[in-house]
Amino acid sequence: MQILHHGAVNGVTGSCHELVINSQTSILIDCGLFQGEDEKDDLSIEFDVAHITALIVTHCHIDHVGRIPYLLAAGFKGPIFTTLASASLLPLVIEDALKVGVTRDTKIINACLSLLNKRIVAVSFNTWFTLPCDNEQVAKARFQRAGHILGSAYVEIDISKNKATHRVVFSGDLGAPYTPLLPAPKPPYKADTLVIESTYGNKNHQGRKERTQTLKTVIERAVADNGVVLVPAFSIGRTQELLYELEQLIHQSAKGSPWRHIHVILDSPMAANFTEQYIKFKHLWDAEAKRKVAKGRHPLDFDNLTTVDTHSEHMAIINYLASRQTPAIILAASGMCSGGRIVNYLERFLGDKTTDVLFVGYQGVGTLGRDIQKYGPRNGYVFINDTRITINAQVHTISGYSAHADQNGLVKFVTGMRKKPSHIKIVHGDEDAKRALANKYKAILGGGIKIEIGT
Protein backbone atom coordinates (compact mmCIF):
# COMPACT_ATOMS: atom_id res chain seq x y z
CA MET A 1 0.00 0.00 0.00
CA GLN A 2 1.17 3.51 -0.88
CA ILE A 3 -0.34 7.00 -0.81
CA LEU A 4 0.50 9.47 -3.58
CA HIS A 5 -0.49 13.12 -3.52
CA HIS A 6 -1.48 14.95 -6.70
CA GLY A 7 -2.59 18.18 -5.00
CA ALA A 8 -3.29 19.97 -1.69
CA VAL A 9 0.11 19.07 -0.26
CA ASN A 10 2.09 22.32 -0.43
CA GLY A 11 -1.08 24.42 -0.18
CA VAL A 12 -4.80 24.13 0.50
CA THR A 13 -6.23 23.70 -3.00
CA GLY A 14 -6.31 20.98 -5.65
CA SER A 15 -7.03 18.20 -3.17
CA CYS A 16 -6.30 14.86 -4.85
CA HIS A 17 -4.85 11.78 -3.17
CA GLU A 18 -4.23 8.34 -4.64
CA LEU A 19 -4.41 5.26 -2.45
CA VAL A 20 -2.34 2.63 -4.25
CA ILE A 21 -3.65 -0.74 -3.09
CA ASN A 22 -1.42 -2.75 -5.44
CA SER A 23 0.12 -2.43 -8.89
CA GLN A 24 -3.25 -2.98 -10.60
CA THR A 25 -5.56 -1.01 -8.30
CA SER A 26 -5.69 2.54 -6.99
CA ILE A 27 -8.49 4.56 -5.42
CA LEU A 28 -8.58 8.32 -5.91
CA ILE A 29 -9.81 10.49 -3.05
CA ASP A 30 -11.04 13.85 -4.44
CA CYS A 31 -9.94 15.57 -7.62
CA GLY A 32 -9.97 19.30 -6.99
CA LEU A 33 -9.18 22.57 -8.70
CA PHE A 34 -6.02 24.55 -7.97
CA GLN A 35 -6.61 28.15 -6.87
CA GLY A 36 -4.57 31.22 -5.91
CA GLU A 37 -0.81 30.75 -6.14
CA ASP A 38 -1.41 27.04 -6.85
CA GLU A 39 -3.46 27.87 -9.97
CA LYS A 40 -2.48 26.11 -13.18
CA ASP A 41 -3.14 27.01 -16.81
CA ASP A 42 -3.19 23.36 -17.83
CA LEU A 43 -5.79 21.45 -15.83
CA SER A 44 -5.40 18.14 -17.64
CA ILE A 45 -4.69 15.09 -15.50
CA GLU A 46 -0.94 14.52 -15.37
CA PHE A 47 -1.02 11.08 -13.69
CA ASP A 48 -1.98 7.69 -15.15
CA VAL A 49 -5.65 6.81 -14.60
CA ALA A 50 -5.60 3.34 -16.17
CA HIS A 51 -5.29 1.57 -12.80
CA ILE A 52 -7.63 3.92 -10.88
CA THR A 53 -10.77 1.87 -10.29
CA ALA A 54 -12.86 4.38 -8.30
CA LEU A 55 -13.07 8.00 -7.17
CA ILE A 56 -14.24 8.90 -3.66
CA VAL A 57 -15.55 12.46 -3.19
CA THR A 58 -15.40 13.72 0.40
CA HIS A 59 -17.37 16.91 -0.31
CA CYS A 60 -18.32 19.32 -3.07
CA HIS A 61 -16.08 22.35 -2.64
CA ILE A 62 -14.45 23.21 -5.96
CA ASP A 63 -10.93 22.61 -4.62
CA HIS A 64 -11.97 19.00 -4.04
CA VAL A 65 -14.04 18.27 -7.17
CA GLY A 66 -13.19 20.88 -9.82
CA ARG A 67 -10.99 18.64 -11.98
CA ILE A 68 -13.45 15.75 -12.24
CA PRO A 69 -14.37 16.71 -15.85
CA TYR A 70 -10.68 16.46 -16.73
CA LEU A 71 -10.48 13.09 -14.97
CA LEU A 72 -13.38 11.85 -17.13
CA ALA A 73 -11.70 13.29 -20.22
CA ALA A 74 -8.50 11.43 -19.31
CA GLY A 75 -10.39 8.15 -19.58
CA PHE A 76 -11.49 7.39 -16.03
CA LYS A 77 -14.41 4.98 -16.24
CA GLY A 78 -14.92 3.91 -12.62
CA PRO A 79 -17.66 4.76 -10.13
CA ILE A 80 -17.69 8.06 -8.19
CA PHE A 81 -18.70 7.29 -4.60
CA THR A 82 -20.04 10.09 -2.43
CA THR A 83 -22.72 10.79 0.18
CA LEU A 84 -26.40 11.30 -0.65
CA ALA A 85 -26.30 15.07 -0.16
CA SER A 86 -23.01 15.44 -2.04
CA ALA A 87 -24.46 13.40 -4.91
CA SER A 88 -27.20 16.02 -5.16
CA LEU A 89 -24.75 18.94 -5.01
CA LEU A 90 -22.01 17.59 -7.27
CA PRO A 91 -23.70 18.11 -10.68
CA LEU A 92 -24.55 21.71 -9.68
CA VAL A 93 -20.94 22.44 -8.74
CA ILE A 94 -19.50 20.85 -11.88
CA GLU A 95 -21.99 22.63 -14.14
CA ASP A 96 -21.03 25.98 -12.64
CA ALA A 97 -17.31 25.18 -12.87
CA LEU A 98 -17.66 24.30 -16.55
CA LYS A 99 -19.58 27.49 -17.31
CA VAL A 100 -17.12 29.72 -15.47
CA GLY A 101 -13.83 28.10 -16.40
CA VAL A 102 -14.27 25.96 -19.50
CA THR A 103 -17.15 26.60 -21.88
CA ARG A 104 -20.65 28.00 -22.29
CA ASP A 105 -21.47 25.41 -24.95
CA THR A 106 -24.57 23.68 -23.55
CA LYS A 107 -23.99 20.52 -25.61
CA ILE A 108 -20.52 20.02 -24.12
CA ILE A 109 -21.74 20.82 -20.61
CA ASN A 110 -24.73 18.46 -20.89
CA ALA A 111 -22.53 15.68 -22.29
CA CYS A 112 -20.14 16.03 -19.34
CA LEU A 113 -22.99 16.13 -16.80
CA SER A 114 -24.59 13.06 -18.40
CA LEU A 115 -21.31 11.17 -18.07
CA LEU A 116 -20.90 12.39 -14.49
CA ASN A 117 -24.41 11.34 -13.44
CA LYS A 118 -23.84 7.84 -14.79
CA ARG A 119 -20.73 7.50 -12.61
CA ILE A 120 -22.13 8.83 -9.31
CA VAL A 121 -22.93 6.23 -6.66
CA ALA A 122 -24.68 7.77 -3.63
CA VAL A 123 -24.02 6.10 -0.28
CA SER A 124 -25.52 6.77 3.14
CA PHE A 125 -23.31 7.74 6.07
CA ASN A 126 -21.91 4.88 8.17
CA THR A 127 -22.61 2.29 5.46
CA TRP A 128 -19.82 0.05 4.19
CA PHE A 129 -19.49 -0.28 0.42
CA THR A 130 -17.14 -2.43 -1.64
CA LEU A 131 -14.42 -0.80 -3.70
CA PRO A 132 -13.45 -2.34 -7.05
CA CYS A 133 -10.28 -4.31 -6.42
CA ASP A 134 -8.45 -7.35 -7.78
CA ASN A 135 -9.04 -10.85 -6.40
CA GLU A 136 -6.01 -10.88 -4.10
CA GLN A 137 -7.27 -8.11 -1.87
CA VAL A 138 -10.57 -6.82 -0.59
CA ALA A 139 -11.20 -3.11 -0.06
CA LYS A 140 -14.26 -1.50 1.47
CA ALA A 141 -15.06 2.02 2.63
CA ARG A 142 -17.62 4.06 4.51
CA PHE A 143 -18.41 7.74 5.00
CA GLN A 144 -18.64 9.45 8.38
CA ARG A 145 -19.94 12.96 8.93
CA ALA A 146 -17.23 15.62 8.75
CA GLY A 147 -19.36 18.67 9.63
CA HIS A 148 -17.58 20.88 7.07
CA ILE A 149 -20.41 21.54 4.60
CA LEU A 150 -23.64 19.76 3.67
CA GLY A 151 -22.86 16.13 2.82
CA SER A 152 -19.18 16.40 3.76
CA ALA A 153 -17.49 13.27 5.01
CA TYR A 154 -14.27 11.74 6.10
CA VAL A 155 -13.75 8.28 4.68
CA GLU A 156 -12.56 5.07 6.32
CA ILE A 157 -11.03 2.50 3.95
CA ASP A 158 -10.27 -1.07 5.04
CA ILE A 159 -7.78 -3.00 2.91
CA SER A 160 -7.68 -6.73 3.66
CA LYS A 161 -5.29 -9.45 2.53
CA ASN A 162 -4.70 -12.87 4.08
CA LYS A 163 -6.97 -12.01 7.04
CA ALA A 164 -4.92 -8.89 7.87
CA THR A 165 -6.72 -5.54 7.62
CA HIS A 166 -5.22 -2.06 7.41
CA ARG A 167 -7.51 0.93 7.92
CA VAL A 168 -6.72 4.20 6.16
CA VAL A 169 -8.69 7.32 7.10
CA PHE A 170 -8.78 10.36 4.82
CA SER A 171 -10.10 13.37 6.72
CA GLY A 172 -11.24 15.41 3.73
CA ASP A 173 -11.97 18.80 5.29
CA LEU A 174 -13.09 18.57 8.92
CA GLY A 175 -15.65 21.01 10.28
CA ALA A 176 -15.19 23.27 13.26
CA PRO A 177 -17.11 22.49 16.47
CA TYR A 178 -20.12 24.57 17.47
CA THR A 179 -20.73 25.91 13.97
CA PRO A 180 -24.31 26.64 12.96
CA LEU A 181 -26.43 24.06 11.14
CA LEU A 182 -24.23 20.96 11.08
CA PRO A 183 -23.05 18.73 13.95
CA ALA A 184 -19.33 18.57 14.65
CA PRO A 185 -17.38 15.54 13.40
CA LYS A 186 -16.82 12.63 15.76
CA PRO A 187 -13.46 10.85 15.60
CA PRO A 188 -13.35 7.35 14.11
CA TYR A 189 -12.91 4.37 16.40
CA LYS A 190 -9.51 3.65 14.90
CA ALA A 191 -7.06 4.31 12.10
CA ASP A 192 -3.82 2.64 11.14
CA THR A 193 -2.89 5.37 8.67
CA LEU A 194 -4.43 8.84 8.82
CA VAL A 195 -4.24 11.45 6.07
CA ILE A 196 -5.38 14.70 7.67
CA GLU A 197 -5.88 18.29 6.54
CA SER A 198 -4.05 21.13 8.34
CA THR A 199 -5.61 24.36 7.01
CA TYR A 200 -5.65 25.81 10.53
CA GLY A 201 -3.01 23.53 11.98
CA ASN A 202 -1.30 26.51 13.65
CA LYS A 203 -4.37 28.49 14.80
CA ASN A 204 -7.41 28.29 17.02
CA HIS A 205 -10.74 29.96 16.24
CA GLN A 206 -12.83 32.31 18.31
CA GLY A 207 -15.61 30.69 20.30
CA ARG A 208 -19.10 30.88 18.86
CA LYS A 209 -20.42 33.50 21.32
CA GLU A 210 -17.37 35.66 20.76
CA ARG A 211 -17.52 35.49 16.99
CA THR A 212 -21.27 36.15 16.95
CA GLN A 213 -20.72 39.24 19.09
CA THR A 214 -17.88 40.31 16.77
CA LEU A 215 -20.16 39.86 13.78
CA LYS A 216 -22.88 41.91 15.48
CA THR A 217 -20.46 44.70 16.44
CA VAL A 218 -18.86 44.92 13.00
CA ILE A 219 -22.18 45.07 11.20
CA GLU A 220 -23.73 47.60 13.58
CA ARG A 221 -20.75 49.90 13.23
CA ALA A 222 -20.63 49.37 9.50
CA VAL A 223 -24.26 50.22 8.79
CA ALA A 224 -24.31 53.22 11.16
CA ASP A 225 -22.91 55.34 8.31
CA ASN A 226 -25.31 53.83 5.75
CA GLY A 227 -22.49 51.90 4.12
CA VAL A 228 -22.45 48.38 2.75
CA VAL A 229 -20.89 45.31 4.31
CA LEU A 230 -19.32 43.03 1.71
CA VAL A 231 -18.92 39.41 2.78
CA PRO A 232 -17.02 37.19 0.33
CA ALA A 233 -18.47 33.77 1.13
CA PHE A 234 -18.18 30.31 -0.34
CA SER A 235 -21.46 29.27 -1.96
CA ILE A 236 -21.58 26.01 -0.03
CA GLY A 237 -21.28 26.09 3.72
CA ARG A 238 -20.15 29.53 4.79
CA THR A 239 -23.05 31.34 3.13
CA GLN A 240 -25.66 29.16 4.82
CA GLU A 241 -23.96 29.49 8.22
CA LEU A 242 -23.90 33.27 7.92
CA LEU A 243 -27.56 33.41 6.90
CA TYR A 244 -28.34 31.29 9.95
CA GLU A 245 -26.43 33.64 12.27
CA LEU A 246 -27.92 36.78 10.71
CA GLU A 247 -31.44 35.40 11.09
CA GLN A 248 -30.67 34.76 14.77
CA LEU A 249 -29.39 38.32 15.30
CA ILE A 250 -32.48 39.76 13.61
CA HIS A 251 -34.80 37.47 15.59
CA GLN A 252 -33.20 38.44 18.91
CA SER A 253 -33.23 42.19 18.23
CA ALA A 254 -35.72 44.48 19.93
CA LYS A 255 -38.65 46.02 18.09
CA GLY A 256 -37.57 49.24 16.45
CA SER A 257 -33.96 48.06 16.30
CA PRO A 258 -32.09 48.79 13.03
CA TRP A 259 -31.60 45.02 12.78
CA ARG A 260 -35.32 44.58 12.08
CA HIS A 261 -34.96 46.56 8.84
CA ILE A 262 -31.45 45.64 7.76
CA HIS A 263 -31.24 44.41 4.22
CA VAL A 264 -29.46 41.07 3.65
CA ILE A 265 -28.67 40.41 0.00
CA LEU A 266 -27.61 36.98 -1.25
CA ASP A 267 -26.16 37.78 -4.66
CA SER A 268 -25.24 34.37 -5.98
CA PRO A 269 -27.52 32.04 -7.94
CA MET A 270 -25.14 29.23 -7.06
CA ALA A 271 -25.36 29.94 -3.33
CA ALA A 272 -29.15 30.20 -3.62
CA ASN A 273 -29.27 26.77 -5.26
CA PHE A 274 -27.12 25.31 -2.51
CA THR A 275 -29.27 26.94 0.15
CA GLU A 276 -32.25 25.10 -1.35
CA GLN A 277 -30.26 21.88 -1.02
CA TYR A 278 -29.51 22.68 2.63
CA ILE A 279 -33.24 23.07 3.22
CA LYS A 280 -33.95 19.86 1.29
CA PHE A 281 -31.50 17.92 3.48
CA LYS A 282 -32.43 19.57 6.78
CA HIS A 283 -32.59 16.13 8.39
CA LEU A 284 -28.78 16.45 8.44
CA TRP A 285 -28.94 19.66 10.50
CA ASP A 286 -27.94 19.70 14.15
CA ALA A 287 -30.43 19.67 17.03
CA GLU A 288 -30.39 23.45 17.56
CA ALA A 289 -31.31 24.19 13.95
CA LYS A 290 -34.05 21.54 13.97
CA ARG A 291 -35.59 23.14 17.07
CA LYS A 292 -35.84 26.48 15.29
CA VAL A 293 -37.63 24.88 12.35
CA ALA A 294 -40.02 23.15 14.75
CA LYS A 295 -40.93 26.58 16.16
CA GLY A 296 -41.85 27.86 12.71
CA ARG A 297 -38.69 29.85 12.02
CA HIS A 298 -36.87 29.75 8.70
CA PRO A 299 -33.14 30.16 9.41
CA LEU A 300 -32.19 30.18 5.71
CA ASP A 301 -35.24 31.94 4.27
CA PHE A 302 -36.33 34.97 6.32
CA ASP A 303 -38.15 38.23 5.57
CA ASN A 304 -35.06 40.50 5.48
CA LEU A 305 -33.38 38.28 2.88
CA THR A 306 -33.36 39.12 -0.84
CA THR A 307 -31.88 36.72 -3.37
CA VAL A 308 -30.44 38.15 -6.58
CA ASP A 309 -30.62 35.91 -9.60
CA THR A 310 -29.71 37.33 -13.02
CA HIS A 311 -26.66 39.37 -13.99
CA SER A 312 -28.87 42.35 -14.84
CA GLU A 313 -30.40 42.22 -11.35
CA HIS A 314 -26.87 42.01 -9.92
CA MET A 315 -25.76 45.16 -11.74
CA ALA A 316 -29.00 46.93 -10.80
CA ILE A 317 -28.37 46.19 -7.10
CA ILE A 318 -24.82 47.61 -7.33
CA ASN A 319 -26.11 50.79 -9.00
CA TYR A 320 -28.92 51.10 -6.46
CA LEU A 321 -26.59 50.74 -3.47
CA ALA A 322 -24.09 53.18 -5.00
CA SER A 323 -26.72 55.87 -5.55
CA ARG A 324 -28.93 55.52 -2.46
CA GLN A 325 -26.37 55.14 0.35
CA THR A 326 -28.54 52.57 2.06
CA PRO A 327 -27.12 50.07 4.56
CA ALA A 328 -26.97 46.47 3.38
CA ILE A 329 -25.13 43.21 4.00
CA ILE A 330 -24.10 41.54 0.75
CA LEU A 331 -23.03 37.90 0.66
CA ALA A 332 -21.49 36.91 -2.65
CA ALA A 333 -19.01 34.38 -3.98
CA SER A 334 -16.23 33.67 -4.43
CA GLY A 335 -15.00 33.20 -0.91
CA MET A 336 -11.40 34.17 -1.81
CA CYS A 337 -12.50 36.94 -4.21
CA SER A 338 -10.85 35.01 -7.05
CA GLY A 339 -13.87 35.53 -9.30
CA GLY A 340 -17.63 35.74 -9.19
CA ARG A 341 -19.94 38.62 -8.34
CA ILE A 342 -18.10 39.76 -5.22
CA VAL A 343 -15.40 41.19 -7.49
CA ASN A 344 -17.85 43.68 -9.03
CA TYR A 345 -18.88 44.84 -5.56
CA LEU A 346 -15.26 45.22 -4.50
CA GLU A 347 -14.40 47.14 -7.65
CA ARG A 348 -17.24 49.59 -6.98
CA PHE A 349 -17.16 49.92 -3.18
CA LEU A 350 -13.63 49.10 -1.97
CA GLY A 351 -12.58 52.74 -2.35
CA ASP A 352 -15.44 54.06 -0.19
CA LYS A 353 -14.81 54.88 3.48
CA THR A 354 -18.34 53.79 4.38
CA THR A 355 -17.70 50.26 3.11
CA ASP A 356 -16.69 47.35 5.32
CA VAL A 357 -15.25 44.09 3.99
CA LEU A 358 -15.74 41.14 6.30
CA PHE A 359 -13.68 38.01 5.71
CA VAL A 360 -15.08 34.91 7.38
CA GLY A 361 -12.89 32.23 5.84
CA TYR A 362 -9.39 31.30 4.78
CA GLN A 363 -7.85 33.48 2.05
CA GLY A 364 -5.38 31.54 -0.07
CA VAL A 365 -1.98 33.01 -0.87
CA GLY A 366 -2.10 34.76 -4.25
CA THR A 367 -5.84 35.51 -4.16
CA LEU A 368 -7.43 38.95 -4.26
CA GLY A 369 -8.96 38.22 -0.86
CA ARG A 370 -5.53 37.65 0.72
CA ASP A 371 -4.24 40.90 -0.84
CA ILE A 372 -7.19 42.92 0.53
CA GLN A 373 -6.75 41.26 3.91
CA LYS A 374 -3.02 42.11 3.88
CA TYR A 375 -2.99 45.63 2.42
CA GLY A 376 -6.39 46.92 3.59
CA PRO A 377 -5.42 47.72 7.20
CA ARG A 378 -2.48 49.82 5.96
CA ASN A 379 -4.67 51.74 3.48
CA GLY A 380 -2.91 50.07 0.56
CA TYR A 381 -4.23 49.19 -2.86
CA VAL A 382 -5.11 46.27 -5.11
CA PHE A 383 -5.68 45.82 -8.83
CA ILE A 384 -9.14 44.71 -9.94
CA ASN A 385 -9.74 44.25 -13.68
CA ASP A 386 -6.46 46.09 -14.32
CA THR A 387 -7.61 49.11 -12.32
CA ARG A 388 -5.69 50.25 -9.24
CA ILE A 389 -8.08 50.73 -6.33
CA THR A 390 -7.06 52.28 -3.03
CA ILE A 391 -8.55 50.40 -0.10
CA ASN A 392 -10.45 53.02 1.91
CA ALA A 393 -12.90 50.43 3.20
CA GLN A 394 -12.52 48.95 6.68
CA VAL A 395 -11.29 45.35 6.50
CA HIS A 396 -12.23 42.79 9.18
CA THR A 397 -11.52 39.09 9.67
CA ILE A 398 -13.54 36.76 11.88
CA SER A 399 -11.65 33.48 11.96
CA GLY A 400 -14.33 31.67 13.96
CA TYR A 401 -16.57 31.36 10.93
CA SER A 402 -14.13 29.12 9.14
CA ALA A 403 -15.73 25.83 8.13
CA HIS A 404 -12.41 24.12 8.92
CA ALA A 405 -11.43 22.61 12.24
CA ASP A 406 -8.78 24.60 14.09
CA GLN A 407 -5.69 23.14 15.73
CA ASN A 408 -7.64 21.99 18.78
CA GLY A 409 -10.18 20.25 16.56
CA LEU A 410 -7.49 18.54 14.49
CA VAL A 411 -5.81 17.31 17.66
CA LYS A 412 -9.07 16.03 19.18
CA PHE A 413 -9.84 14.15 15.97
CA VAL A 414 -6.76 12.00 16.68
CA THR A 415 -6.79 11.88 20.48
CA GLY A 416 -10.48 10.89 20.38
CA MET A 417 -9.71 7.64 18.57
CA ARG A 418 -9.73 4.49 20.70
CA LYS A 419 -6.96 3.02 18.57
CA LYS A 420 -4.48 5.71 17.55
CA PRO A 421 -2.87 5.67 14.10
CA SER A 422 0.68 4.42 13.74
CA HIS A 423 1.22 6.72 10.76
CA ILE A 424 -0.12 10.27 10.19
CA LYS A 425 0.35 12.14 6.92
CA ILE A 426 -0.35 15.88 7.16
CA VAL A 427 -1.60 17.56 3.98
CA HIS A 428 -3.80 20.46 2.81
CA GLY A 429 -2.04 23.34 4.59
CA ASP A 430 0.59 26.03 4.30
CA GLU A 431 4.05 25.01 5.49
CA ASP A 432 3.76 26.77 8.86
CA ALA A 433 0.39 25.16 9.56
CA LYS A 434 1.59 21.66 8.67
CA ARG A 435 4.75 21.99 10.72
CA ALA A 436 2.92 23.38 13.76
CA LEU A 437 0.38 20.56 13.67
CA ALA A 438 3.12 17.94 13.29
CA ASN A 439 4.91 19.35 16.35
CA LYS A 440 1.65 19.35 18.31
CA TYR A 441 0.99 15.70 17.45
CA LYS A 442 4.54 14.73 18.43
CA ALA A 443 4.22 16.50 21.77
CA ILE A 444 0.87 14.89 22.62
CA LEU A 445 1.18 11.43 21.05
CA GLY A 446 4.84 10.72 21.76
CA GLY A 447 7.50 9.15 19.61
CA GLY A 448 5.79 5.89 18.79
CA ILE A 449 3.81 7.34 15.91
CA LYS A 450 5.30 8.16 12.50
CA ILE A 451 4.26 11.71 11.65
CA GLU A 452 4.97 12.79 8.11
CA ILE A 453 4.42 16.12 6.39
CA GLY A 454 3.05 15.28 2.94
CA THR A 455 5.11 16.30 -0.07
Secondary structure, DSSP 8 states (H G I E B T S, - for coil): -EEEEEESSSSSSS-EEEEEEETTEEEEE------GGG--S--S--S--TTEEEEE-----HHHHTTHHHHHHTT--S-EEEEHHHHHHHHHHHHHHHHHHT---HHHHHHHHHHHHHHEEEE-TT--EEE---TT-EEEEEEEE--SSTT-EEEEEEEEETTEEEEEEE--S---TT-SSS------SB-SEEEEE-TBTT-----HHHHHHHHHHHHHHHHTTT-EEEEE--TTTHHHHHHHHHHHHHHHS-TT-GGGG-EEEEE-HHHHHHHHHHHHTGGGS-HHHHHHHHTT--TTS-TTEEEE-SHHHHHHHHHHHHHH---EEEEES-TTSSSSTHHHHHHHHTT-TT-EEEE-S---TTSHHHHHHHHTTTT-EEEETTEEEE--SEEEE-GGG-SS-BHHHHHHHHHT-SB--SEEEEESS-HHHHHHHHHHHHHHH-TTSEEEE--
